Amino acid sequence: MKEVLTISHKKITIKKSVKKQSSKKSTCAKKKCFFIVCSKKRSSPVRKKCPSHQKRKKIGLPCDQPNKIITLHQPVQVSSNQLDIRNLIPESDKVQIFGNDGNEVRAVRTDHNGRLEVVILPTNNTLFIEESFLNLKVTNHTLTLPVQDTSTITMNSYAVINRGDVPAIVCAEISPNSVDFIKDCEDIVPPKSMKVFVLNRFLKWTRLILATDITCGKGSTECDVYFQAQTTIN
């Protein structure tokens, strides 16, 4: 029987070339362990039986030589009568979680009740938006201000200042398509006063409509409107 030693990627493989006349097939179904002995006097390695395997076989223990590693593609069910099934103890079975603060690896901190401590840091990513409509002449005919896209705004409001002598009716409307509008809130701003209008519901488009109160006569008034909003930048 001829033996060929092949070394590839730190793995040693023995290939056997058996002649039909002189070799016999082994009838033993058990796997045997071997190790390689390299000698300066011999040009080819010699295969001998693993002494550890023979010693452990006498006392009924499996061989301590490394086994072949295989990849599992399906779940495996393990059956045994010597599994260590018990309640977990924090002193011996705990798992500690670490995080990186950008410079060092640190353990995740908890409070005295074992709850994770979360710290919310203040951010300066708030964007302020402002638009003014000044010296508006308001009559009994409705005055409609330009439509504004408030879809990405977290908070917005309209401040209406009536600088004239006639009450002004102010109505804030919202729309899903900048064409069809519905009234969201409405109020009367008395002369020489100011009121703030905050939308109650959300739709993408917003606009403001002003007119004088016809019950107080046909006079006109002058109003200033300030639109102010805040949004967060990621």
Secondary structure, 3 states (H helix, E strand, C coil): CEEEEEEECCEEEEEEECCCCCCCCCCCCCCCCEEEECCCCCCCCEEEECHHHHHHHHCCCCCCCCCCCCCCCCCCCCCCCCCCCCCCCHHHHCCCCEEECCCCEEECCECCCCCECCCCCCCCCEEEEEEEEEEEEECCCCEECCCEECCCCCEEEEEEEECCCCCEEEEEEEECCCCCCEEEEEEEECCCEEEEECCCCCCCEEEEEEEECHHHCCCCEEEEEEEEEEEECC
